[in-house]
Amino acid sequence: MDLTNLETYKENNRLEAKAAQGGLPKSIWETISAFANTEGGAIVLGAVERKDGTLEVVGLSNADKMLDDFWNAVHSTDKLSCCVMSGRDAGIKSFDGKELIVIEVPRVDRRLRPVYVNGNPVTGTFRRDHKGDYRCASNEIQAMYRDASDESVDTRMHENLTVNDLSAETIGSYRRSYELHHSAHAWTDLPDEEFLCRIGAAKVGGDGKAHPTSAGLLMFGEEWRIMAEFPHYFLDYRQELGTDERWQGRITSQDDSWSGNVFDFYRRVFNNMKQAINVPFRLDENSLRVDETEAHDALREALANCLTNADYNERRGVVFLWKEDGLHLSNPGGFRIGIEDAYIGGNSDPRNETMMKIFTLINIGERAGGGIPDMVKKWTAAGYGRPVLSERVNPERSSIFLPLKMEDESGTSFQSRGAGSGSSSTDSFAHGGIMDLPSDMKIQLNGNERIALQLTIEQGRVTTALLSKNAEISKLTANRVLKHLADIEVLVWRGRNKTDPSQYYELSDRLLG
């Protein structure tokens, strides 16, 4: 820890100061437990907090003895359930002629959690948030014990169910995706039951029958069956683009119009969220239009990461939000490795390893530890800001934020371009890229408006009912979207009157001309 500007520091979730004028403070062990069970942090003995929150160095008169007392106690299981520090993590330092003890507590490996004090995990397990140290509730302690296991939590077999209790439609969709990537593989010809066993979605029990694993149930089950095994299971996607309504589109696992499982949720959400990504017009070597960018791969990785690292035993569920500033993805359960290590990569440790395998078999996600770095690289290569990983406790959640702000423009801005770009306006507009606009037009469109334009270009016209169905929004919202596009002269309304059942919208002459 650099002490150069110590007196300007303030206590936070990674820094704690203690005067320690009467010897080792009793609360030091709670803080060590809290730091070890969270993101790590530094403890400074011999400093106090001023009224403005900055630190004042008071020094220690007996730093050598106090450090000896610390090392004698830290190795005792009566104080800490395990020794989380090595010799280089604590020492005496000098500041303005005064001696301090600085203790740097690392974030411990999940296999050593929970780190607790006084020999009692129930009353002696602590964590750190912005308010300081707090005693963990029983559900947090149980989650740490689950994560400490070397066996992936999604391998548990549900002997009360058979593979016939899974969604045949979802399994069929997955198998079609699998065959696209493994057309010559022997597994493509296996019956469903054996195929599910091969990919880890099922296991043969003592009764000789195949039963779903937690991975198979979560990926391919019906929502009501999943809820029977995971009572807090919930998946939620919302499109919140700043209009006067709470959201413009929503998908939840509790909607009985679809299966509600993880695999179908992933497909629905990706098809919605990809509308937020700009797709500049370009052709491949065969003169075919390229409809995806590296940002699409990054989005797939981010979605799969959240879904396979979620703790489905915890409350508040998986929440994906499409907002004006970017895509916000969060799931219950913290990162299994430190955030800095996740950015570096090379150490994959998914909470639901079998679910990750099932995704990677269809080229979604990354098991080699390169998923997060690859996601960051591809998202920024597409021109967007750097993705941000974050974690919080009480309740424990991890998040990925994919900013939609471009380096030189914001969001889905459509700007003027000179002639001779080599692309037709309708082709590029339909796929969210930059089109050739009249020189006096500069338009910023949200996701629903882009969907409306794409439908108009592909089908020649768009109606309120068509937009409502494809964007999964209410007819009232769809009507507002189309009226706004007409007001800014992107679309033009056609019909005999406002109650005409055959009324529709088409591209304005201003765009086509």
C-alpha positions in Angstrom: 0.0 0.0 0.0 1.4 3.4 -1.0 1.4 5.8 2.0 2.5 8.9 0.1 -0.9 10.5 0.3 -2.3 8.6 3.3 -3.8 11.7 5.0 -6.0 12.3 1.9 -7.4 8.8 1.9 -10.9 8.0 3.3 -12.3 4.8 4.7 -14.2 2.8 2.2 -15.1 -0.8 1.3 -11.3 -1.5 0.7 -9.8 0.6 3.5 -10.2 0.6 7.3 -8.3 2.7 9.9 -8.0 1.9 13.6 -6.3 3.9 16.3 -5.1 0.8 18.1 -3.7 2.9 21.0 -4.5 0.1 23.6 -3.2 -2.8 21.6 -4.7 -5.0 18.8 -8.4 -3.9 18.5 -10.8 -6.8 18.9 -12.7 -5.7 15.8 -9.7 -6.3 13.6 -10.6 -9.9 13.2 -14.1 -9.1 12.0 -12.6 -6.7 9.5 -10.2 -9.4 8.3 -13.1 -11.8 7.9 -15.0 -9.1 6.0 -12.2 -8.2 3.6 -11.3 -11.9 3.0 -14.9 -12.8 2.2 -15.4 -9.8 -0.2 -12.8 -8.0 -2.4 -9.9 -7.8 0.1 -8.6 -4.5 1.5 -6.1 -2.8 3.8 -6.2 -2.1 7.5 -4.1 0.7 8.9 -3.3 0.6 12.6 -2.3 3.9 14.1 -4.6 6.2 12.2 -8.0 7.6 13.0 -10.8 9.1 10.9 -11.3 12.9 10.9 -14.8 14.5 10.8 -14.4 15.0 7.0 -13.6 11.3 6.6 -9.9 11.7 5.8 -7.3 9.9 7.9 -5.1 11.4 10.6 -1.9 9.5 11.6 -1.5 9.1 15.3 1.2 6.5 15.2 1.9 3.5 17.5 4.3 3.4 20.5 4.7 -0.4 20.5 4.4 -1.4 16.8 7.0 -4.2 17.1 5.1 -6.0 19.9 1.7 -5.4 18.3 2.9 -7.0 15.1 4.2 -10.0 17.0 0.9 -10.3 18.8 -0.9 -10.1 15.5 1.1 -12.9 13.9 0.7 -15.1 16.9 -3.1 -14.7 16.9 -3.6 -14.9 13.1 -2.4 -18.5 13.0 -4.8 -19.5 15.7 -8.1 -21.1 14.6 -9.6 -19.6 17.7 -9.3 -16.3 16.0 -9.6 -17.1 12.3 -10.9 -20.2 10.6 -7.9 -20.2 8.3 -4.8 -18.0 7.9 -5.5 -15.9 4.8 -2.2 -13.9 4.8 1.5 -14.5 4.3 4.5 -12.7 5.8 4.5 -10.0 3.2 0.9 -9.0 3.8 1.6 -7.2 7.2 4.4 -5.0 8.3 5.5 -1.8 10.0 5.7 1.4 7.9 6.7 4.9 8.8 4.8 8.1 8.0 6.1 11.6 9.0 8.2 9.9 11.7 5.4 7.9 13.1 5.1 4.1 13.0 2.1 2.4 11.6 1.1 -1.2 10.9 -0.4 -1.9 7.5 -2.2 -5.2 7.0 -3.2 -6.1 3.4 -5.9 -8.7 3.4 -6.4 -10.6 0.1 -9.7 -11.8 -1.4 -9.5 -15.5 -0.5 -10.1 -18.3 -2.9 -13.8 -19.5 -2.9 -12.6 -22.9 -1.6 -11.6 -21.3 1.7 -14.8 -19.3 2.3 -16.4 -18.5 4.5 -13.6 -17.1 6.6 -15.0 -16.7 10.1 -13.9 -15.6 13.6 -14.1 -17.2 17.0 -14.7 -20.7 15.7 -18.3 -20.1 14.8 -19.4 -19.6 11.1 -22.9 -18.7 12.1 -22.1 -15.7 14.2 -18.5 -15.0 13.1 -18.8 -14.6 9.3 -18.5 -11.0 8.0 -18.5 -9.2 4.8 -17.7 -5.6 3.7 -19.9 -3.1 1.9 -19.8 0.6 1.7 -21.2 1.0 5.2 -18.4 -1.2 6.8 -18.3 -4.7 8.2 -21.6 -6.6 8.6 -22.4 -10.0 9.9 -23.6 -12.4 7.2 -27.0 -13.9 7.2 -27.4 -17.6 7.0 -28.3 -17.6 3.2 -25.0 -15.8 2.4 -23.1 -18.3 4.5 -24.8 -21.2 2.7 -24.0 -19.7 -0.7 -20.3 -19.5 0.3 -20.3 -23.2 1.3 -22.0 -24.1 -2.0 -19.3 -22.2 -3.9 -16.5 -23.8 -1.9 -17.3 -27.2 -3.4 -15.2 -28.5 -6.2 -18.2 -30.1 -7.8 -20.3 -27.9 -10.0 -23.7 -27.2 -8.4 -25.6 -27.9 -11.6 -24.6 -31.6 -11.7 -27.2 -32.6 -9.1 -29.6 -35.2 -10.4 -33.3 -34.7 -9.8 -34.5 -38.3 -9.4 -38.1 -37.2 -9.0 -38.1 -36.1 -12.7 -37.4 -37.8 -16.0 -36.2 -36.4 -19.3 -39.8 -36.6 -20.4 -40.6 -33.7 -18.0 -38.3 -31.4 -20.0 -39.6 -29.3 -22.9 -39.4 -31.3 -26.1 -39.7 -28.1 -28.1 -36.7 -26.5 -26.4 -34.6 -29.7 -26.7 -35.4 -29.8 -30.5 -34.3 -26.2 -30.9 -31.1 -26.8 -29.1 -30.4 -30.0 -31.1 -30.9 -28.1 -34.4 -28.3 -25.5 -33.2 -26.0 -28.3 -32.2 -26.3 -30.0 -35.6 -25.3 -26.7 -37.4 -22.0 -26.8 -35.5 -21.5 -30.6 -35.4 -23.1 -31.9 -38.5 -20.9 -35.0 -38.8 -20.7 -35.8 -35.1 -22.0 -39.1 -33.9 -24.1 -37.5 -31.2 -26.4 -35.9 -33.7 -28.1 -39.2 -34.4 -28.6 -40.2 -30.8 -32.1 -40.3 -29.3 -32.9 -37.4 -27.0 -32.4 -39.3 -23.7 -28.9 -40.4 -24.6 -28.0 -37.1 -26.2 -29.0 -35.3 -23.0 -26.8 -37.6 -20.9 -23.8 -37.0 -23.2 -24.0 -33.2 -22.8 -24.6 -33.4 -19.0 -28.2 -32.4 -19.0 -29.2 -35.8 -17.6 -27.8 -38.7 -15.7 -28.8 -42.4 -15.3 -29.9 -43.1 -11.8 -29.9 -46.2 -9.6 -33.2 -47.1 -11.2 -31.6 -47.3 -14.6 -33.7 -44.3 -15.9 -32.3 -41.0 -17.1 -33.1 -38.1 -14.8 -32.4 -34.4 -15.5 -29.5 -32.7 -13.8 -29.9 -29.2 -12.5 -28.2 -28.0 -15.7 -30.7 -29.9 -17.8 -33.7 -28.7 -15.8 -32.6 -25.1 -15.9 -31.7 -25.1 -19.6 -34.6 -27.2 -20.9 -37.3 -27.5 -18.3 -40.7 -25.8 -18.0 -40.8 -22.8 -15.6 -43.2 -24.4 -13.2 -41.1 -27.6 -12.9 -37.9 -25.4 -12.4 -39.7 -23.4 -9.6 -40.5 -26.7 -7.7 -36.7 -27.3 -7.4 -35.5 -23.7 -7.4 -38.2 -21.6 -5.6 -36.5 -18.3 -6.2 -35.9 -18.9 -9.9 -36.7 -15.8 -12.0 -35.5 -14.4 -15.3 -36.4 -10.8 -16.3 -35.6 -8.7 -19.4 -36.8 -5.2 -19.8 -36.3 -2.5 -22.5 -36.2 0.9 -20.8 -35.4 3.6 -23.2 -36.6 6.6 -21.4 -40.1 7.1 -22.7 -43.0 7.9 -20.5 -43.8 4.2 -19.9 -42.1 2.0 -17.4 -40.7 -0.2 -20.2 -41.2 -0.7 -23.9 -40.8 -4.5 -23.9 -40.5 -7.2 -21.3 -39.8 -10.9 -21.1 -40.1 -12.9 -17.9 -39.8 -16.5 -17.1 -43.2 -16.3 -15.4 -45.0 -15.6 -18.7 -46.9 -18.8 -19.4 -46.9 -18.2 -23.2 -43.4 -19.8 -23.4 -41.3 -22.4 -21.6 -39.6 -19.9 -19.2 -36.3 -21.9 -19.2 -32.7 -20.5 -19.5 -32.1 -21.6 -23.1 -35.3 -20.1 -24.6 -34.7 -16.9 -22.4 -31.3 -16.5 -23.9 -32.5 -16.8 -27.5 -35.4 -14.3 -26.9 -33.2 -11.8 -25.1 -30.4 -12.0 -27.6 -32.8 -11.4 -30.5 -34.1 -8.3 -28.7 -30.8 -6.9 -27.4 -29.0 -7.3 -30.7 -31.2 -4.5 -32.0 -29.2 -2.1 -29.9 -26.0 -2.9 -31.8 -25.0 -0.8 -34.8 -24.4 -2.8 -38.0 -22.5 -0.8 -40.6 -23.2 -2.0 -44.2 -20.5 -4.3 -45.6 -20.2 -7.3 -47.8 -18.2 -10.5 -47.4 -15.9 -12.1 -50.0 -19.0 -13.6 -51.7 -20.7 -10.2 -51.9 -23.2 -11.2 -49.3 -24.3 -8.7 -46.6 -22.7 -9.2 -43.2 -25.4 -8.8 -40.6 -23.3 -9.2 -37.5 -20.2 -7.5 -35.9 -17.8 -8.6 -33.2 -20.2 -6.8 -30.8 -22.7 -9.6 -31.4 -20.2 -12.2 -30.2 -19.4 -10.1 -27.2 -23.1 -9.8 -26.3 -23.5 -13.6 -26.6 -20.5 -14.1 -24.3 -21.9 -11.6 -21.7 -25.4 -13.1 -21.7 -24.0 -16.7 -21.3 -21.6 -15.5 -18.6 -24.4 -14.2 -16.5 -26.8 -17.1 -17.0 -24.1 -19.7 -16.2 -22.7 -17.9 -13.2 -26.1 -17.2 -11.6 -26.8 -18.7 -8.2 -30.3 -20.0 -8.9 -30.9 -20.7 -5.2 -30.8 -17.0 -4.4 -33.5 -14.4 -4.6 -34.0 -11.5 -7.1 -33.1 -13.6 -10.1 -31.3 -12.7 -13.4 -32.1 -9.2 -14.7 -31.2 -7.9 -18.1 -31.9 -4.3 -19.0 -31.6 -2.4 -22.3 -31.3 1.3 -21.4 -30.3 4.4 -23.2 -26.7 4.3 -21.9 -26.2 0.6 -22.5 -27.0 -3.0 -21.7 -27.1 -3.9 -18.0 -26.8 -7.6 -17.2 -26.8 -8.8 -13.6 -27.3 -12.1 -11.8 -27.5 -13.4 -8.2 -24.1 -14.6 -6.8 -20.7 -12.9 -6.9 -17.9 -13.5 -9.3 -16.1 -16.7 -8.4 -12.7 -15.1 -9.1 -11.7 -11.5 -8.4 -12.8 -8.9 -10.9 -9.2 -8.0 -11.8 -8.4 -11.7 -12.5 -11.6 -11.9 -14.6 -10.4 -9.1 -16.9 -7.1 -10.8 -17.3 -8.6 -14.2 -18.1 -7.1 -17.7 -18.2 -8.9 -18.9 -15.1 -12.4 -20.0 -16.0 -14.5 -21.0 -12.9 -18.2 -20.9 -13.8 -20.7 -21.5 -11.0 -22.7 -23.8 -13.3 -20.0 -25.6 -15.3 -22.4 -28.0 -17.1 -24.6 -25.1 -18.3 -21.5 -23.4 -19.7 -20.6 -26.6 -21.5 -24.1 -26.9 -23.0 -23.7 -23.3 -24.3 -20.2 -23.8 -25.6 -21.3 -26.9 -27.6 -23.2 -24.5 -29.8 -20.4 -21.9 -29.9 -21.8 -19.6 -27.2 -19.5 -18.7 -24.3 -16.0 -19.6 -23.5 -14.7 -22.3 -21.1 -11.0 -21.6 -21.4 -11.0 -18.5 -19.2 -10.8 -16.1 -22.2 -14.5 -15.3 -22.2 -14.3 -12.0 -20.4 -11.1 -10.6 -22.1 -12.5 -11.7 -25.4 -15.8 -10.0 -24.7 -14.0 -6.8 -23.8 -11.8 -6.9 -26.9 -14.7 -7.5 -29.3 -17.0 -5.0 -27.8 -14.4 -2.2 -27.9 -13.3 -3.3 -31.4 -16.8 -2.5 -32.5 -16.4 1.0 -31.4 -18.1 1.0 -28.0 -16.8 1.9 -24.6 -15.1 -0.7 -22.4 -17.4 -3.1 -20.7 -17.5 -2.8 -16.9 -17.6 -5.7 -14.4 -18.9 -5.0 -10.9 -19.9 -6.9 -7.8 -21.8 -6.1 -4.7 -22.9 -7.8 -1.5 -25.9 -7.8 0.8 -27.4 -9.1 -1.4 -24.6 -10.7 -3.5 -24.8 -9.9 -7.2 -22.4 -9.6 -10.1 -23.0 -7.4 -13.1 -21.7 -6.7 -16.6 -22.4 -3.3 -18.3 -22.0 -3.0 -22.0 -22.0 0.7 -22.9 -23.6 1.8 -26.1 -21.8 5.1 -26.4 -19.5 5.1 -29.4 -16.1 6.7 -29.5 -17.3 9.6 -31.7 -21.1 9.3 -31.5 -23.7 8.3 -29.0 -26.0 5.3 -29.1 -27.7 4.6 -32.4 -27.1 7.9 -34.0 -27.7 8.0 -37.8 -25.6 10.7 -39.3 -25.2 12.2 -42.8 -22.8 10.6 -45.2 -21.5 11.7 -48.5 -22.6 10.0 -51.7 -20.6 7.1 -53.1 -20.6 5.0 -49.9 -21.5 1.9 -51.9 -24.5 0.9 -49.9 -28.2 1.5 -50.4 -30.1 3.5 -47.8 -32.6 0.8 -47.2 -30.1 -2.0 -46.8 -28.1 -0.1 -44.2 -31.0 1.4 -42.4 -32.7 -2.0 -41.9 -29.7 -3.4 -40.1 -29.0 -0.5 -37.9 -26.0 0.9 -39.7 -25.4 4.5 -41.0 -27.5 5.2 -44.1 -27.2 7.9 -46.7 -29.6 10.6 -45.3 -30.5 13.9 -46.8 -27.9 16.4 -45.7 -30.3 18.3 -43.4 -31.3 15.1 -41.4 -29.6 13.8 -38.3 -31.7 11.2 -36.5 -31.3 9.3 -33.3 -33.5 6.2 -33.0 -34.2 3.9 -30.2 -34.6 0.1 -30.5 -38.4 0.0 -31.2 -38.0 2.6 -33.9 -35.2 0.6 -35.5 -37.4 -2.5 -35.5 -40.2 -0.5 -37.1 -37.9 0.7 -39.9 -36.6 -2.8 -40.5 -40.1 -4.2 -40.8 -41.0 -1.3 -43.2 -38.1 -1.9 -45.4 -38.4 -5.7 -45.5 -42.2 -5.8 -46.0 -42.8 -2.5 -47.7 -45.1 -1.3 -44.9 -45.6 -1.6 -41.2 -48.8 -1.6 -39.0 -49.3 -1.1 -35.3 -50.2 -4.8 -34.9 -47.1 -5.9 -36.8 -44.7 -3.8 -34.8 -46.5 -4.7 -31.5 -45.9 -8.4 -32.3 -42.3 -8.2 -33.5 -41.1 -5.8 -30.8 -43.1 -7.4 -28.1 -44.6 -4.1 -26.9 -48.2 -3.0 -26.4 -50.2 -1.7 -29.4 -50.4 1.7 -27.6 -46.6 1.9 -27.5 -46.3 0.7 -31.1 -48.8 3.4 -32.2 -46.7 6.1 -30.5 -43.5 4.8 -32.1 -45.0 4.9 -35.6 -46.6 8.3 -35.1 -43.2 9.7 -33.9 -41.5 8.3 -37.0 -44.1 10.0 -39.1 -43.7 13.3 -37.3 -40.0 13.3 -38.0 -40.6 12.4 -41.7 -39.0 9.0 -41.6 -42.3 7.2 -42.3 -45.5 8.4 -43.8 -49.1 7.4 -42.8 -51.5 5.9 -45.3 -55.2 5.4 -44.7 -58.7 6.8 -45.3 -59.1 8.0 -41.7 -57.7 7.3 -38.2 -60.1 4.4 -37.6 -59.4 2.7 -40.9 -58.5 -0.9 -40.1 -56.3 -1.1 -43.2 -54.1 1.9 -42.3 -50.3 1.5 -42.4 -47.0 3.3 -42.6 -44.4 3.2 -45.3 -41.0 4.9 -45.9 -41.3 8.6 -46.7 -40.4 9.9 -50.2 -37.7 12.0 -48.5 -35.8 8.9 -47.5 -36.4 7.0 -50.7 -35.5 9.9 -52.8 
